[in-house]
């Protein structure tokens, strides 16, 4: 797998987000790499739960994250 793909996907997503609106994301609480990537791009943790938007997670807990507009 090519390095930096996830970071490029996040940057592209942010570039196409509606102006002035928060951007939401979620990931598995056990995915340290994803949590670090989100933190490095300014996302903050909003909620941890075993189920988010109908999704369950391998670790048993998901993390809802938000990036507020600049």
N, C-alpha and C positions, 0 to 999 in steps of 0.2 A: 504494500500500500504506500502511496506517495505521502511524504511528510508534508504537513501544513494544510492538508485538504480541509480538515474541520475548521481551522482558522479562516481559510478563504471562504468557506460556506457561510460562516457567521458574518464575516465582513460584507459579503454579497447580500445577505438577508437584511443587515442593518442599512445598507445603501438603498434598499428598496422599501424600507418601512415608511409608513405614512408620517409626514412631518408633524411634530408636536404630540405624537401618540407614544405611549410606552410600548416596548417590545417585550413579549412574554416568551418564556421557554421553560422546558422541564427536562429533567434527566434523572437517572437512577442515583440515589444517594451513595451507592457504592462505587460510582464511576468517578474516581478522583481526578482523572485527566479532564473529563467534561466539566466538572465543577471548577477546576483551575482555569480552564479556557474561558468559561463564562465570567469568572471573577476578573480575569485579565482584560476582558472587554467591557467591564463596568457593570455587569449584571449583579444584582443583590438578591439574596435568598428571601423569599416571602413566606414560604410554607413548606413543611415536610408532612407527608401523609402516606399511608399504605396504598392509597388509590387517588389518582388525579385525572380528572376528565375521563373517567372510565378505564384508565390504564392502570395496570399493576406493574410492579417492578421486581426484578430478579433479587435484589437485596431485601425486598420487602418494604422499601420506603422510597418514595419519589421526592424530588425537590422542585418546587415551583420558583422560578426566577423572573425578575423584572429589570429592564433597563429603561430608566426614565429619559425623556427627551433632554437634549443639552440646552 
